[in-house]
């Protein structure tokens, strides 16, 4: 899919669509959303989230300017609240007041926001007053959820962000200044940003925050595709796909994990973790023959791989159980 910038008619260069199957599935938001990438079936998922490609490039997108009283005490809306759940299931937003226009903030945008959170919420962004934040620059898991929520909001929108893991934050978006599109940045800058998101994703994964890790890896892959193969190394990009696949397996998205594992193996055929995750995805999808083939290939290259040997034992047992069940069912047909 081509993405068009409404303000100046710029069109994203061809060949940048459908590169990564991101966490969440469905429309890219987002995408581990979290961009349009080569060979992407849906992304985001996502790490995915719906990103609207109609954002104005050079002007701030604003709602009617709130008064000082409005800023201090946002008024309740007469609108019937609506709910929207992120494709990766990390949060649901309850829309308390609808926004204006089609444009949505994207990674790097500077947003004028009011965040109201209970004491103890691990937000590094300012709370309790209007402030400017830059999407993608918060270090905490709650910052990432706020970023993801804002990427789905229009100027003037007010929502209650409800985290799947528990907790709520009220988010009001007054205006935002769109950031340069990914493909407009210098390749070196794109790759440096990709490596930063990769490192953050690894940190989040180790902390058990798999949804945030998936979104970080998805953003890193978006940036790597924008930078082009003249900048990134095949091994590093393969690792990004393999890491995203690991997240998607834990998020219960085996089809997406299979896609990203295959992408990793295309770049690095000897990538053991990618092959193992491809086997896990195949087993979860019921393709026991393909799973066994990958696991045997792993054991042939590394006979001491205990995880692969253990998983192969499970796959063999499942295959025998299926064969026995089928034989029993067939025998009943000929009685």
C-alpha positions as CSV (number, residue, x, y, z in Angstrom):
1,X,0.0,0.0,0.0
2,X,1.3,3.4,-0.9
3,X,1.0,6.1,1.8
4,X,0.3,9.7,0.8
5,X,1.1,12.9,2.6
6,X,-1.9,15.1,2.3
7,X,-0.2,18.4,2.9
8,X,2.3,18.4,0.0
9,X,1.5,15.5,-2.2
10,X,4.6,13.5,-1.4
11,X,4.4,9.8,-2.1
12,X,6.4,7.2,-0.2
13,X,9.0,5.5,-2.5
14,X,7.9,2.1,-3.9
15,X,9.1,-1.1,-2.4
16,X,8.6,0.1,1.2
17,X,5.4,-1.9,1.8
18,X,4.8,-5.0,3.8
19,X,8.3,-5.8,5.1
20,X,7.4,-7.0,8.6
21,X,4.5,-8.9,10.0
22,X,4.0,-7.0,13.2
23,X,2.4,-7.9,16.5
24,X,-1.3,-7.5,16.7
25,X,-2.4,-8.1,13.1
26,X,-5.1,-6.2,11.3
27,X,-4.6,-2.6,10.2
28,X,-1.2,-1.1,11.0
29,X,-1.5,1.3,13.7
30,X,1.2,-0.8,14.8
31,X,3.3,-0.9,14.0
32,X,5.0,-3.1,16.6
33,X,2.3,-1.1,14.3
34,X,3.8,-0.5,15.1
35,X,4.5,2.4,8.6
36,X,4.0,0.7,5.3
37,X,6.7,-1.9,4.6
38,X,7.6,-4.5,1.9
39,X,5.7,-7.8,2.1
40,X,3.6,-6.7,5.1
41,X,0.2,-8.4,5.4
42,X,-1.1,-6.3,8.1
43,X,1.5,-5.3,10.6
44,X,1.2,-4.3,14.0
45,X,0.1,-5.0,14.2
46,X,3.0,-4.5,16.2
47,X,4.1,-4.2,17.8
48,X,1.7,-2.2,15.4
49,X,-1.2,0.8,16.0
50,X,-3.2,2.7,13.3
51,X,-1.0,5.4,11.8
52,X,-2.9,7.8,9.6
53,X,-0.9,8.7,6.6
54,X,-2.9,11.9,6.0
55,X,-1.0,14.0,8.5
56,X,0.0,17.6,7.5
57,X,3.8,17.7,7.0
58,X,4.8,21.2,7.8
59,X,2.0,22.7,10.0
60,X,0.9,21.8,13.5
61,X,-2.4,19.9,13.6
62,X,-4.5,21.6,16.3
63,X,-7.9,21.6,17.9
64,X,-9.6,24.8,19.0
65,X,-7.3,26.4,21.6
66,X,-8.5,25.5,25.1
67,X,-8.9,28.3,27.6
68,X,-6.9,28.4,30.8
69,X,-10.0,27.1,32.7
70,X,-10.4,24.3,30.2
71,X,-6.7,23.4,30.6
72,X,-7.0,23.2,34.3
73,X,-10.3,21.5,34.5
74,X,-11.3,19.5,31.3
75,X,-15.1,19.5,31.1
76,X,-17.0,16.3,30.8
77,X,-18.3,15.5,27.3
78,X,-21.9,15.0,26.4
79,X,-20.8,12.4,23.8
80,X,-21.5,8.7,24.4
81,X,-18.1,7.1,25.2
82,X,-16.7,4.7,22.6
83,X,-14.0,2.1,23.2
84,X,-11.1,1.0,20.9
85,X,-8.6,-1.8,21.7
86,X,-5.1,-1.8,20.3
87,X,-4.3,-4.6,17.8
88,X,-1.8,-6.2,20.2
89,X,-4.3,-6.0,23.1
90,X,-1.9,-4.0,25.3
91,X,-4.5,-1.3,26.1
92,X,-8.1,-0.1,25.5
93,X,-9.0,3.6,25.2
94,X,-12.3,4.9,26.3
95,X,-13.0,8.0,24.1
96,X,-14.4,10.7,26.3
97,X,-14.3,13.4,23.7
98,X,-13.8,13.0,20.0
99,X,-11.1,14.9,18.2
100,X,-11.0,16.8,14.9
101,X,-9.5,15.9,11.5
102,X,-7.9,12.8,10.0
103,X,-4.3,13.4,11.0
104,X,-2.7,11.4,13.8
105,X,0.7,11.8,15.6
106,X,3.5,9.5,14.5
107,X,6.9,8.6,16.0
108,X,8.9,11.7,16.7
109,X,5.9,14.1,16.8
110,X,5.9,16.9,19.4
111,X,2.5,16.8,21.1
112,X,0.8,19.2,23.5
113,X,-0.8,16.8,26.1
114,X,-2.5,16.7,29.5
115,X,-1.8,13.4,31.3
116,X,-3.6,12.6,34.6
117,X,-2.4,9.5,36.3
118,X,-2.9,8.0,39.8
119,X,0.1,8.3,42.2
120,X,2.7,5.6,41.6
121,X,2.1,5.3,37.9
122,X,5.6,4.9,36.3
123,X,5.3,7.7,33.8
124,X,8.3,9.8,33.0
125,X,6.2,12.3,31.0
126,X,4.8,15.3,33.0
127,X,1.4,14.8,34.6
128,X,-1.2,17.1,36.0
129,X,-0.6,20.0,33.6
130,X,-0.3,20.7,29.9
131,X,3.2,19.9,28.5
132,X,5.0,19.1,25.3
133,X,6.2,15.5,24.8
134,X,8.0,13.9,21.9
135,X,6.6,10.5,20.9
136,X,9.0,7.6,21.2
137,X,11.3,9.3,23.7
138,X,9.8,8.1,27.0
139,X,11.8,5.3,28.8
140,X,9.1,3.6,30.7
141,X,6.5,1.0,29.8
142,X,3.7,3.4,30.6
143,X,5.4,6.1,28.4
144,X,5.2,3.5,25.5
145,X,1.5,2.9,26.1
146,X,0.8,6.7,26.1
147,X,2.8,6.9,22.8
148,X,0.7,4.1,21.3
149,X,-2.5,5.7,22.5
150,X,-1.5,9.1,21.1
151,X,-0.8,7.6,17.7
152,X,-4.4,6.7,17.5
153,X,-5.8,10.1,18.6
154,X,-6.8,13.2,16.7
155,X,-6.2,16.8,17.9
156,X,-8.8,17.7,20.6
157,X,-9.4,14.1,21.6
158,X,-9.7,13.1,25.2
159,X,-9.5,9.5,26.3
160,X,-9.0,7.2,29.3
161,X,-6.2,4.8,28.6
162,X,-6.8,1.4,30.2
163,X,-3.8,-0.9,30.3
164,X,-4.4,-4.6,29.8
165,X,-2.0,-5.2,32.7
166,X,-4.1,-2.9,34.9
167,X,-4.1,0.8,35.6
168,X,-5.5,3.9,33.8
169,X,-4.2,7.3,32.6
170,X,-6.4,10.1,31.2
171,X,-4.9,11.5,28.0
172,X,-5.9,14.8,26.4
173,X,-4.3,15.9,23.1
174,X,-4.5,19.6,22.3
175,X,-2.2,19.7,19.2
176,X,0.8,18.2,17.6
177,X,3.6,19.1,15.2
178,X,4.2,16.2,12.7
179,X,7.7,14.8,12.5
180,X,9.6,14.2,9.2
181,X,8.5,10.9,7.6
182,X,10.9,8.0,8.1
183,X,12.0,8.0,4.5
184,X,12.9,11.6,4.6
185,X,15.6,11.1,7.2
186,X,19.3,10.4,6.2
187,X,20.0,6.7,6.1
188,X,22.6,6.9,8.8
189,X,20.1,8.6,11.1
190,X,17.5,6.0,10.3
191,X,19.8,3.1,11.2
192,X,21.0,4.8,14.4
193,X,17.4,5.1,15.5
194,X,16.7,1.5,14.5
195,X,19.5,0.3,16.7
196,X,18.2,2.4,19.6
197,X,14.8,0.9,19.3
198,X,16.3,-2.6,19.1
199,X,18.2,-2.1,22.3
200,X,15.1,-0.8,24.1
201,X,13.1,-3.7,22.8
202,X,15.7,-6.2,24.2
203,X,15.5,-4.4,27.6
204,X,11.7,-4.5,27.7
205,X,11.7,-8.2,26.7
206,X,14.0,-9.0,29.6
207,X,11.8,-7.1,31.9
208,X,8.8,-9.2,30.8
209,X,7.1,-6.3,28.9
210,X,6.6,-8.3,25.7
211,X,4.0,-6.0,24.1
212,X,6.3,-3.0,24.4
213,X,9.3,-5.1,23.1
214,X,7.3,-6.1,20.1
215,X,6.5,-2.5,19.3
216,X,10.2,-1.5,19.7
217,X,11.3,-4.2,17.3
218,X,8.6,-3.3,14.8
219,X,9.8,0.4,14.9
220,X,13.4,-0.7,14.4
221,X,12.4,-2.8,11.3
222,X,10.5,0.1,9.9
223,X,13.5,2.3,10.2
224,X,15.8,-0.4,8.8
225,X,13.7,-0.8,5.7
226,X,13.7,3.0,5.3
227,X,17.5,3.1,5.6
228,X,18.0,0.5,2.9
229,X,20.3,-2.5,2.6
230,X,23.3,-0.3,1.9
231,X,23.2,0.7,5.6
232,X,22.0,-2.3,7.7
233,X,23.8,-5.6,8.0
234,X,21.8,-8.8,7.1
235,X,22.7,-10.4,10.4
236,X,21.4,-7.5,12.5
237,X,18.1,-7.3,10.5
238,X,17.7,-11.0,10.8
239,X,18.0,-10.7,14.6
240,X,15.3,-8.0,14.6
241,X,12.9,-10.3,12.8
242,X,13.8,-13.2,15.1
243,X,13.3,-11.1,18.2
244,X,9.9,-9.9,17.0
245,X,9.0,-13.5,16.3
246,X,9.9,-14.4,19.9
247,X,7.5,-11.7,21.1
248,X,4.7,-12.8,18.8
249,X,5.0,-16.4,20.0
250,X,4.5,-15.2,23.6
251,X,1.7,-12.9,22.5
252,X,-0.2,-15.9,21.0
253,X,0.4,-14.8,17.3
254,X,2.0,-17.8,15.7
255,X,1.2,-16.9,12.1
256,X,3.0,-13.5,12.5
257,X,5.9,-15.3,14.3
258,X,6.2,-17.8,11.4
259,X,6.3,-14.9,8.9
260,X,9.1,-13.0,10.8
261,X,11.1,-16.2,11.4
262,X,11.0,-16.9,7.7
263,X,12.2,-13.4,7.0
264,X,15.1,-13.9,9.5
265,X,16.1,-17.2,7.9
266,X,16.0,-15.6,4.4
267,X,18.6,-13.1,5.6
268,X,20.6,-15.6,7.7
269,X,19.9,-19.3,6.9
270,X,22.0,-20.5,9.8
271,X,20.1,-18.4,12.4
272,X,19.4,-21.1,15.0
273,X,16.9,-19.0,17.1
274,X,14.9,-18.1,14.1
275,X,14.7,-21.7,13.0
276,X,13.6,-22.8,16.5
277,X,11.0,-20.1,16.6
278,X,9.8,-21.1,13.1
279,X,9.4,-24.6,14.4
280,X,7.4,-23.4,17.5
281,X,5.2,-21.4,15.2
282,X,4.5,-24.3,12.9
283,X,3.7,-26.6,15.8
284,X,1.3,-24.0,17.2
285,X,-0.4,-23.7,13.8
286,X,-0.7,-27.5,13.6
287,X,1.9,-28.1,11.0
288,X,3.7,-30.8,12.9
289,X,5.6,-32.1,9.9
290,X,7.2,-28.7,9.2
291,X,8.0,-28.3,12.9
292,X,9.7,-31.6,13.0
293,X,11.7,-30.8,9.9
294,X,13.0,-27.6,11.4
295,X,13.9,-29.2,14.7
296,X,15.7,-32.1,13.1
297,X,17.7,-29.6,11.0
298,X,18.6,-27.8,14.3
299,X,19.8,-31.0,15.9
300,X,21.8,-32.0,12.9
301,X,23.7,-28.7,13.1
302,X,23.8,-28.7,17.0
303,X,23.2,-32.2,18.6
304,X,23.5,-30.6,22.0
305,X,20.6,-28.3,21.5
306,X,18.4,-29.5,24.4
307,X,15.5,-27.1,23.7
308,X,15.2,-28.4,20.2
309,X,15.4,-32.0,21.3
310,X,12.8,-31.5,24.0
311,X,10.4,-29.8,21.5
312,X,11.0,-32.5,18.9
313,X,9.9,-35.0,21.5
314,X,6.7,-33.1,22.0
315,X,6.0,-32.8,18.3
316,X,6.6,-36.6,17.8
317,X,4.2,-37.4,20.6
318,X,1.6,-35.1,19.2
319,X,2.0,-36.7,15.8
320,X,1.5,-40.2,17.2
321,X,-1.6,-39.1,19.1
322,X,-3.0,-37.6,16.0
323,X,-2.2,-40.7,14.0
324,X,-3.8,-42.9,16.6
325,X,-6.9,-40.7,16.7
326,X,-7.2,-40.8,13.0
327,X,-6.8,-44.6,12.8
328,X,-9.5,-45.0,15.4
329,X,-11.9,-42.8,13.5
330,X,-11.2,-44.6,10.3
331,X,-11.8,-48.0,11.8
332,X,-15.3,-46.9,12.8
333,X,-16.1,-46.2,9.2
334,X,-15.5,-49.8,8.2
335,X,-17.3,-51.6,11.0
